[in-house]
């Protein structure tokens, strides 16, 4: 259980906000069956406790004409004595190029999503800033060529087959 002890009403509020962060508290109250005052109270508690970190917009950067390059960097690391992954992740996360950092299971230990103005810039960032860290044993860089789906949202028009739905 998390900080707040997740109940069905709190879960429903979070699901509503995750689907559309612009929903009014009145609309969330209608959807959840809670009072507006209760929705306000719970959202405030979740914001104060860090359960809700911030509200986010999903942008189709390709459609917006963004020329940035994104890459997934996998890292195999050796931890410093008496220090866990958190210490290294804190250090890596200070680089403005790093958009996200995740602990993995499997062959690699960490995954970073990074952004740069060109493939060359990203490659130099990995070579000069990431690979030079003492804890980093090996990296694998995967450039993102196209994003089809982000946080559950399709970033392209889905094809319609032109067929009509037939029901018995």
Order of alpha helices (4+ residues) and beta strands (2+ residues): alpha-alpha-alpha-alpha-beta-alpha-beta-beta-alpha-beta-beta-beta
